[in-house]
Amino acid sequence: MRATDVMIAGKVAVVCGYGDVGKGCASALKQAGARVIVTEIDPICALQALMEGLQVLTLEDVLSTADIFVTTTGNKDIIMVDHMKKMKNNAIVCNIGHFDNEIDMLGLENYPGVKRITIKPQTDRWVFPDTKTGIIVLAEGRLMNLGCATGHPSFVMSCSFTNQVIAQLELWTEKSTGKYEKKVYVLPKHLDEKVAALHLVKLGAKLTKLTKDQADYISVPIEGPYKPPHYRSSRVYVIDTQKNPKAPSLYKVLQPVDIIKKTGLAYLHTSHCLASGDIMISCLGDKDGNAEGSRFLLLDSEFNIKGR
């Protein structure tokens, strides 16, 4: 809106990709009154979009009817110059997912006879010689939230920087204990929750407190963390509940890269204990999102990867 002064309400907006970025983009466009269509390669993400009341089509289906196109995939060659030629006059094309190769800017710039008209900084109209119609490209195909606005909101940056500071304090505090090796760690859940809690006051939120009976019932401490380590993770966390059922401890972690390297499987779903003592975990697909079905990760009784 800042870049073009075009009203979004009533427009048909296409969001290419429905990952974390695409979800936020689609939600913002929908709240602004756009009729949102999603393009996706992943059946799970496609189903999520449908459950939010969005259409899921291919880019080719909507080239001549959509008003706004946003790439959010993190991949390359999403909107090519041949796509742009088929768009309606003054369709807006922009990117919020990756570098400037999500949109085929090189192909557009080198298209024979194409004319670039700079409307204002970071807003250009490209006119094709054969159709005499044009498209509006924002921020030269680069990240439009940085090129056409001022980047991330200050509240989001506050959360990010608080994460970093608390992580540094944790490393400094534990530097002599050997708790952390020289490798990359995911911020522990209790610190993640601390960052969130620090920002709740600004938003006027009040947290409900668990009773001891409630905490014991779901096997979490009253003060948190409230989510298990595997929450929103592709890792396999083996939790020991035998020693102390009320205070489970982490026994072992299987990393996604090792699972993929040894089996090619990803998107783990449900675990099953076999009579042999082995553990079988059903998987929704491979690392590329191909959902072949009937694929299982096999672990031995010591939770080592055996195969598939």
C-alpha positions in Angstrom: 0.0 0.0 0.0 2.8 2.4 0.8 4.5 1.7 -2.5 1.5 2.0 -4.9 -1.4 3.6 -2.9 -3.5 0.8 -4.4 -6.4 -0.3 -2.2 -6.0 -4.0 -1.4 -9.7 -4.6 -0.4 -11.5 -6.5 -3.2 -8.3 -7.3 -5.1 -7.3 -10.9 -6.0 -3.9 -11.6 -4.3 -1.8 -14.6 -5.1 0.7 -15.8 -2.4 3.3 -18.2 -3.8 4.2 -20.5 -0.9 2.4 -21.1 2.4 5.2 -21.6 4.8 5.7 -19.4 7.8 6.2 -16.3 5.7 3.4 -17.2 3.3 1.0 -17.8 6.2 1.7 -14.3 7.6 1.5 -12.6 4.2 -1.8 -14.4 3.3 -3.3 -13.5 6.7 -2.3 -9.8 6.3 -3.8 -9.6 2.8 -7.0 -11.4 3.9 -7.4 -8.9 6.8 -6.9 -6.1 4.3 -9.9 -7.4 2.3 -8.1 -9.2 -0.5 -9.4 -12.4 -2.0 -6.4 -14.6 -1.4 -5.2 -17.6 -3.5 -2.2 -19.7 -2.6 0.2 -21.7 -4.7 1.9 -24.6 -3.0 4.0 -27.7 -3.7 3.5 -29.3 -0.2 0.2 -31.1 0.3 0.3 -30.4 4.0 0.7 -26.6 3.6 -1.9 -26.7 0.8 -4.4 -28.3 3.2 -3.6 -25.8 5.9 -4.4 -23.0 3.4 -7.7 -24.6 2.5 -8.6 -24.9 6.2 -8.1 -21.1 6.5 -10.6 -20.6 3.8 -8.1 -19.8 1.0 -8.1 -21.2 -2.5 -5.1 -23.3 -3.7 -4.4 -23.2 -7.4 -1.4 -23.1 -9.7 0.2 -19.9 -10.8 -0.8 -20.6 -14.4 -4.5 -20.8 -13.3 -4.5 -17.2 -12.0 -2.1 -15.2 -14.2 -4.8 -13.4 -16.2 -7.1 -12.7 -13.3 -5.0 -11.8 -10.2 -4.1 -8.2 -9.2 -1.3 -8.9 -6.8 1.4 -11.6 -6.8 3.7 -12.1 -3.8 6.5 -14.7 -3.7 7.3 -16.1 -0.2 8.9 -19.4 -1.0 12.6 -19.1 -0.3 13.2 -20.8 -3.7 14.2 -19.4 -7.1 12.4 -19.0 -10.4 8.9 -18.7 -9.0 7.6 -16.0 -11.3 9.2 -16.0 -14.6 9.1 -13.5 -17.4 6.7 -15.7 -19.4 4.4 -15.6 -16.4 4.6 -11.8 -16.2 3.7 -11.4 -19.9 0.4 -13.1 -19.3 -0.6 -11.0 -16.3 -3.3 -8.3 -16.5 -2.3 -4.7 -17.0 -0.8 -3.1 -13.9 -0.7 -6.3 -11.9 1.6 -5.8 -8.9 4.5 -8.3 -8.5 6.6 -8.4 -5.4 8.7 -10.6 -3.2 9.0 -11.1 0.6 10.6 -14.5 0.7 14.2 -14.6 -0.6 16.7 -12.8 -2.8 15.7 -11.2 -6.1 15.8 -14.5 -7.9 12.3 -15.6 -6.8 11.1 -13.2 -9.5 12.9 -13.6 -12.9 14.3 -10.0 -12.9 17.1 -10.9 -15.2 14.7 -12.3 -17.8 12.5 -9.3 -17.4 15.4 -6.8 -17.8 16.6 -8.6 -20.9 13.2 -9.1 -22.6 13.5 -7.6 -26.1 11.9 -4.2 -26.3 10.7 -4.1 -22.7 10.4 -0.6 -21.3 11.0 0.3 -17.6 9.2 3.3 -16.2 10.2 4.4 -12.7 7.1 5.6 -11.0 9.0 6.4 -7.8 12.0 4.8 -6.0 11.5 1.1 -5.6 8.3 1.1 -7.8 8.8 0.4 -11.5 6.3 -0.3 -14.3 7.6 -2.7 -17.0 5.8 -2.4 -20.3 6.0 -5.3 -22.8 6.3 -4.2 -26.5 4.0 -6.8 -28.0 1.0 -6.4 -25.7 1.6 -2.7 -24.7 0.5 -3.8 -21.2 2.7 -3.5 -18.1 3.3 -4.9 -14.6 4.4 -3.1 -11.5 7.4 -4.6 -9.8 8.3 -3.5 -6.3 11.8 -3.1 -4.9 13.3 -4.6 -8.1 12.2 -8.0 -6.9 14.1 -7.8 -3.7 12.5 -8.0 -0.2 9.7 -5.4 -0.4 9.3 -5.0 3.4 12.9 -3.6 3.3 12.8 -1.8 0.0 9.4 -0.3 0.1 9.0 0.1 3.9 11.2 0.3 7.0 11.6 -3.4 7.6 10.5 -5.4 10.6 8.3 -3.8 13.3 10.1 -2.7 16.4 8.2 -5.2 18.6 9.3 -8.1 16.4 12.9 -6.8 16.6 12.6 -6.5 20.4 11.7 -10.2 20.6 14.6 -11.2 18.3 17.2 -9.1 20.2 15.9 -10.3 23.6 16.4 -13.9 22.3 20.0 -13.1 21.4 20.8 -11.3 24.7 19.3 -14.1 26.9 21.1 -16.7 24.8 24.4 -14.9 25.4 23.7 -14.6 29.1 22.9 -18.4 29.2 26.2 -19.2 27.5 28.2 -16.9 29.7 26.5 -18.3 32.9 27.2 -21.9 31.9 30.6 -21.4 30.3 32.5 -23.3 33.0 30.0 -26.1 33.5 30.4 -27.8 30.1 26.7 -27.7 29.5 27.1 -26.4 26.0 29.5 -27.7 23.4 30.8 -25.6 20.5 27.9 -26.1 18.2 24.5 -24.5 17.3 21.7 -25.0 19.8 18.0 -24.3 19.6 17.1 -21.8 22.4 15.8 -23.9 25.3 12.0 -23.8 25.8 12.2 -22.2 29.2 14.2 -19.3 27.8 11.9 -19.0 24.8 9.0 -18.7 27.3 10.9 -16.1 29.3 11.3 -13.9 26.2 7.6 -14.2 25.5 6.7 -13.4 29.1 8.8 -10.3 29.1 6.8 -8.9 26.2 3.3 -9.8 27.6 3.2 -6.8 29.9 3.5 -4.3 27.0 0.4 -5.9 25.4 -1.6 -5.9 28.6 -1.8 -9.7 28.9 -2.3 -11.7 32.1 -1.3 -15.3 32.3 -3.4 -18.0 34.0 -1.4 -20.0 36.6 -1.5 -23.8 36.8 -2.3 -25.4 40.1 0.0 -28.1 41.4 -2.5 -30.8 40.6 -2.9 -29.5 37.0 0.9 -29.3 36.6 1.3 -32.8 37.9 -1.5 -34.0 35.6 0.3 -32.9 32.4 3.8 -33.6 33.9 5.1 -30.0 33.6 6.6 -27.7 36.3 4.2 -25.0 37.5 6.7 -22.4 36.4 7.3 -24.0 33.0 8.5 -24.8 30.4 5.1 -25.9 29.2 5.9 -27.4 25.9 8.0 -30.6 25.4 11.4 -30.3 23.6 9.9 -31.8 20.4 7.2 -29.2 20.0 7.4 -27.9 16.4 10.6 -29.8 15.8 11.8 -32.3 13.2 14.0 -34.0 15.8 13.3 -37.2 17.7 13.5 -36.5 21.4 13.7 -39.6 23.6 12.4 -38.8 27.1 13.1 -41.0 30.1 10.0 -41.3 32.3 11.0 -44.4 34.1 13.4 -42.9 36.7 11.0 -40.2 37.8 7.6 -40.0 36.0 7.0 -36.6 37.5 10.3 -35.2 36.3 11.1 -36.7 32.9 14.6 -36.3 31.7 16.1 -36.0 28.2 17.8 -39.3 27.2 18.7 -38.8 23.6 18.1 -36.6 20.6 18.1 -37.8 16.9 18.8 -35.0 14.5 16.9 -34.6 11.2 20.1 -34.5 9.2 21.1 -37.9 10.5 17.6 -39.4 9.8 17.6 -38.0 6.3 21.1 -39.1 5.6 20.5 -42.7 6.7 16.9 -43.2 5.5 15.8 -40.3 3.3 12.7 -39.8 5.5 11.3 -36.7 7.1 8.1 -35.3 8.6 7.9 -37.8 11.4 4.4 -38.5 12.8 3.6 -41.4 15.1 5.7 -43.8 17.0 4.9 -47.5 17.6 6.6 -50.0 19.9 7.2 -53.4 18.2 7.3 -56.8 20.0 11.0 -57.1 19.0 11.9 -54.1 21.1 12.4 -51.9 18.1 10.6 -48.6 17.6 8.8 -47.7 14.4 7.9 -44.1 13.5 5.6 -43.4 10.6 6.8 -40.6 8.3 4.7 -38.3 6.1 7.3 -38.1 3.3 10.9 -37.4 2.3 13.0 -34.3 2.8 11.6 -32.8 -0.4 8.0 -33.1 0.8 7.1 -36.0 -1.5 4.4 -37.9 0.4 4.7 -41.5 -0.9 3.0 -43.0 2.1 3.7 -46.2 4.0 7.2 -45.1 5.0 8.6 -45.9 8.5 11.7 -45.0 10.4 13.1 -47.9 12.4 15.0 -47.5 15.6 16.6 -50.2 17.7 15.9 -50.7 21.4 18.7 -48.2 22.2 17.1 -45.6 19.9 19.8 -45.9 17.2 18.7 -45.5 13.6 18.4 -48.9 12.0 16.9 -47.9 8.7 13.5 -47.8 7.1 
